[in-house]
């Protein structure tokens, strides 16, 4: 879905860069952040709220701002 938002000329770069930065920062810091939340609150289930909240935010933003490209000519700008 996200790939079709960009023209075919820049499609790889426009998806690869945010994907790798997002996975590096969010995925790489997830264990440390979850452990820090658990250490701060003392409840081992509070560390689960961090990924749940970010996944929910991502879902809502995706539903609101990602447009449907079913009948759009993806080669129109090439």
Secondary structure, 3 states (H helix, E strand, C coil): CCHHHCCCCCHHHHHHHHHHHHHHHHHHHHHHHHHHHHHHHCCCCCCHHHHHHHHHHHHHHHHHHCCCCCCCCCCCCC
